[in-house]
Amino acid sequence: MTFPPSRPFELPPRKLADGRDVPALTLAVHEAGSGPAVVLCHGFPELAYSWRHQFEALNGAGFRVVAPDQRGYGGSDRPEPIEAYDLHHLTGDLVALLDQLEIERAVFVGHDWGGFVAWAMPVLHPERVSGVVGVNTPNLPRMPLQPTQLMRATVGGDDEKLYILWFQEPGVADPVLARDVRLVFERLMVGGIPPEQALARAANLPGGPDMNPFRRLGELEPMGEPIISAAELDHYVDVFSRTGFTGGINWYRNMDRNWETAPGVGATRIEVPCLMVTAEWDLALRPELAAGMGAQIPDLETMLLEKCGHWTQQEQPTEFNAVLVDWLERKISA
């Protein structure tokens, strides 16, 4: 089957648990199939389109698949306030979407930033969750201090050296990425290479290595081979040329707010079945970050995909689909 076209779903106005009003919001949603629901949550800078290889496998195994462009992305609304992108809004959108689709509970599968949202779901909305799958993104323990405070200590206070810190100031990273959208995706959407090779290349960059490839993409050679076709590249370029990157970057600008307002995330025992899929060659989310997850998740399985980089479901879709479908068929009843 082809990747299903999106449909707009208007989420009605609502209130968050802390009393804040959430205006109506429209999400562009790709949906197909019947059976137990699986909600696919994309990361940065991605789209629901990033899950295009998963629909046929999951539908064929008897699952209903729901993949939204999350708020700030693609065909969905992009509210202006930065605080409209915290975990309470992001997880609340998914609950409101389940209501619109008349789905009581779902498995939430999240990659990259979508993984942080998926792991927050059983903490903030446990009654709507039947399982969680982390793709590269583990359920990280709660940090002892604000995330940006800890990050600044690692780079000596030079925010430009770490992309997450560089993203924090509104209007700084956004226009840099928007200046050459095609270059962004040509450099990012490549397969993984062994970490030692990647680190050796980084050491030879002009000005020395840092952890902020986004600000000097033009200086970087592609780390691996392209994992998307020319037509797929064009799709990403067309969408992000229209929307820009601010919506997605605003997720990063809520890291400290999430830490302050959702203290249970990363500190709460998760009782639903969970799967953690790690990728051997992911430099951003190393497999060893998932090592301690079993302490808070009694029903946890972990699977390592070898020779795979960060964009797992696009780089190794066949291998990833096999792992995901096997787990779903064993753990999630019809």
C-alpha positions in Angstrom: 0.0 0.0 0.0 1.0 3.6 -0.4 1.5 6.0 2.5 -2.0 7.2 3.2 -2.8 10.9 2.6 -3.3 13.1 5.6 -6.6 14.2 7.0 -7.1 17.3 9.2 -8.4 16.7 12.7 -9.5 19.7 14.8 -8.8 19.2 18.4 -11.2 21.2 20.5 -10.2 23.7 23.1 -9.3 22.1 26.4 -7.6 22.7 29.7 -4.3 21.2 30.9 -4.1 19.6 34.4 -2.5 22.8 35.7 -5.5 24.9 34.5 -3.9 26.4 31.4 -6.3 26.9 28.5 -5.3 25.2 25.2 -6.9 26.7 22.1 -8.3 24.5 19.3 -5.6 23.0 17.2 -5.6 21.2 13.9 -3.4 18.2 13.3 -2.7 16.6 9.9 -3.0 12.9 10.5 -2.2 9.8 8.4 -4.3 6.9 9.4 -5.0 3.4 8.1 -6.0 -0.1 9.2 -8.0 -1.7 11.9 -7.3 -3.4 15.2 -5.3 -2.3 18.2 -4.1 1.3 17.7 -0.4 2.2 17.3 0.4 5.9 17.3 3.7 6.8 15.6 5.4 10.0 17.0 8.1 11.5 14.8 11.2 13.5 15.9 13.2 16.5 14.7 13.4 17.6 11.9 10.9 15.0 10.7 7.2 14.5 9.9 4.6 11.8 10.0 6.1 11.0 6.6 9.1 9.6 8.4 7.0 6.5 9.3 5.9 5.8 5.6 7.7 2.5 5.6 5.8 1.2 8.7 2.2 1.4 7.6 2.1 -1.7 5.3 3.8 -3.9 7.9 1.7 -2.8 10.8 -1.6 -2.8 8.9 -0.8 -6.3 7.5 -0.2 -7.6 11.1 -3.7 -6.3 12.1 -3.0 -2.9 13.7 -4.5 0.4 13.2 -1.8 3.0 12.5 -2.1 6.7 13.4 0.8 9.1 12.5 0.3 12.8 13.0 2.4 15.7 12.0 2.8 16.9 15.6 2.2 20.5 16.5 4.7 22.8 14.9 5.2 20.5 11.9 4.0 19.9 8.4 0.3 20.2 7.8 -0.5 20.8 11.5 -0.9 24.1 13.3 2.2 26.0 14.5 1.2 28.1 17.5 3.4 31.1 18.2 4.0 30.9 22.0 7.1 28.8 22.9 5.4 27.4 26.0 2.7 25.9 23.7 5.3 23.1 22.9 5.9 21.7 26.3 5.2 18.0 27.2 1.8 18.8 28.6 0.7 20.2 25.3 2.4 17.6 23.2 1.0 14.6 25.1 -2.4 16.3 25.5 -2.6 16.6 21.7 -2.3 12.8 21.4 -5.0 12.3 24.0 -7.3 14.7 22.2 -6.5 12.9 18.9 -7.4 9.5 20.5 -10.7 11.1 21.6 -11.4 12.3 18.0 -10.7 8.9 16.6 -12.7 7.1 19.4 -9.6 5.1 20.5 -9.5 4.3 24.2 -5.9 3.1 24.5 -2.9 2.9 22.1 0.7 1.9 21.9 2.9 4.9 21.5 6.0 4.5 19.3 8.4 7.4 19.4 11.6 8.2 17.6 14.0 11.0 18.6 11.9 13.8 20.2 8.8 11.7 19.6 10.4 9.2 21.9 10.4 11.7 24.8 6.7 12.3 24.1 6.0 8.6 24.0 7.8 7.9 27.3 5.9 10.8 28.9 2.5 9.3 27.9 2.3 6.5 30.6 3.3 9.1 33.2 1.0 11.9 32.3 -1.8 9.9 30.8 -1.5 6.3 31.9 -5.2 5.5 31.3 -4.7 5.9 27.5 -1.5 3.8 27.1 -1.3 0.1 26.4 2.4 0.1 25.6 5.4 2.2 24.7 8.2 1.7 22.1 11.2 3.9 22.2 13.1 4.1 18.9 16.7 5.2 19.7 15.3 7.5 22.5 15.4 5.8 25.9 13.4 6.6 29.0 16.1 8.8 30.5 16.2 9.3 34.3 15.2 12.7 35.7 18.2 15.0 35.8 19.3 16.4 39.2 19.4 20.0 37.7 17.8 21.9 34.8 18.9 20.2 31.6 20.4 23.3 30.1 22.3 24.0 33.3 24.0 20.6 33.1 24.7 21.0 29.4 26.4 24.4 29.8 28.7 22.8 32.3 29.9 20.4 29.7 30.8 23.1 27.1 32.2 25.7 29.4 29.2 28.0 28.9 29.7 28.3 25.2 26.2 27.7 23.9 27.3 27.5 20.2 29.2 24.3 20.9 26.1 22.3 21.6 23.2 22.4 19.2 20.6 22.0 22.0 21.9 25.2 23.7 22.3 27.0 20.4 18.6 26.3 19.8 17.4 27.9 23.1 17.5 31.6 22.0 14.6 32.4 19.7 15.5 33.6 16.2 19.1 32.3 16.3 19.1 28.8 14.8 15.8 29.1 13.0 17.0 31.3 10.1 20.3 29.5 9.8 18.5 26.2 9.1 15.9 27.9 6.9 18.6 29.5 4.7 19.3 26.2 2.9 16.7 23.6 3.6 17.9 21.2 1.0 21.4 21.2 2.5 19.9 20.4 6.0 18.3 17.2 4.7 21.2 16.2 2.4 23.5 16.3 5.4 21.1 14.7 8.0 19.3 12.0 6.1 22.3 9.6 5.8 23.1 6.2 7.2 25.2 5.6 10.2 28.9 4.9 10.2 31.0 3.5 13.0 31.3 6.0 15.9 35.1 6.0 15.8 35.1 7.0 12.2 32.5 9.8 12.8 34.5 11.1 15.7 37.8 11.1 13.7 36.1 13.1 11.0 34.7 15.6 13.5 38.2 16.1 15.0 39.4 17.4 11.6 36.7 20.0 11.2 37.8 23.6 10.7 37.9 25.2 14.2 37.9 21.8 15.9 35.1 19.4 16.9 32.0 20.4 18.7 28.5 19.0 19.1 26.6 21.5 16.9 26.6 20.3 13.3 23.6 22.5 12.5 25.4 25.8 12.5 28.0 24.8 9.9 26.4 22.2 7.7 28.1 23.6 4.7 31.5 22.6 6.1 30.5 19.0 6.8 31.0 16.1 4.5 28.1 13.6 4.6 28.8 11.1 7.3 27.1 8.2 5.5 25.3 7.2 2.4 21.9 8.8 1.6 18.9 6.8 3.0 16.2 8.6 1.2 15.5 8.9 -2.5 15.5 12.1 -4.5 11.7 12.3 -4.4 11.7 11.7 -0.6 14.3 14.4 -0.2 12.2 16.8 -2.3 9.2 16.1 0.0 11.1 17.1 3.1 12.5 20.1 1.4 9.1 21.3 0.1 7.4 20.9 3.5 10.1 22.6 5.6 10.6 25.3 3.0 7.0 26.2 3.6 6.9 25.7 7.4 10.4 26.6 8.6 12.0 24.9 11.6 10.7 27.1 14.5 7.9 24.8 15.5 10.2 21.9 16.0 13.0 23.9 17.6 10.4 25.2 20.1 10.2 21.7 21.5 13.9 22.1 22.6 13.1 25.5 24.1 10.8 23.7 26.6 13.4 21.3 28.1 13.8 23.2 31.3 10.0 23.9 31.5 9.4 20.2 31.1 11.9 19.4 33.9 10.1 21.8 36.2 6.5 21.0 35.4 6.6 17.3 34.7 8.9 15.9 37.5 7.4 12.5 37.2 8.8 11.9 33.7 11.9 9.8 34.1 11.2 9.2 37.8 8.0 7.1 37.6 7.6 3.4 37.3 6.0 2.4 34.0 3.7 -0.6 34.3 2.7 -1.2 30.6 4.8 -3.4 28.3 7.6 -1.6 26.7 10.1 -2.1 23.9 13.4 -0.2 23.5 15.0 -0.4 20.0 18.6 0.9 20.0 20.8 1.6 17.0 24.5 0.6 17.1 25.8 3.6 15.2 23.6 6.4 16.5 25.9 9.1 17.8 23.2 11.3 19.2 21.4 8.6 21.3 23.9 5.9 22.1 22.6 2.4 22.9 24.2 2.5 26.3 21.9 5.3 27.4 19.2 2.6 27.6 21.1 0.3 30.0 19.3 1.3 33.2 15.8 1.3 32.0 14.8 -2.0 33.5 14.9 -0.5 37.0 11.7 1.5 36.3 10.1 -0.7 33.7 9.4 -4.3 34.8 8.1 -5.5 31.4 10.9 -4.2 29.1 12.5 -5.8 26.1 15.5 -4.3 24.4 16.7 -4.9 20.8 19.8 -3.6 19.2 19.8 -3.0 15.4 23.4 -3.4 14.2 25.2 -1.0 11.9 22.2 1.4 12.1 22.4 5.2 12.6 20.0 7.7 14.0 17.2 7.5 11.4 16.3 3.9 12.3 12.8 3.4 10.8 14.0 5.0 7.5 17.5 3.5 7.4 16.6 -0.1 8.3 12.8 -0.3 7.8 12.6 -4.0 7.1 14.7 -4.9 10.2 12.9 -2.4 12.4 9.4 -3.5 11.2 10.2 -7.1 12.0 11.2 -6.3 15.6 8.2 -4.0 16.1 5.6 -6.4 14.7 7.0 -9.3 16.6 6.8 -7.4 19.9 3.3 -6.1 19.2 1.9 -9.5 18.3 3.3 -10.9 21.5 2.5 -8.1 23.9 -0.6 -6.3 22.6 -3.8 -8.3 22.4 -6.5 -7.5 19.9 
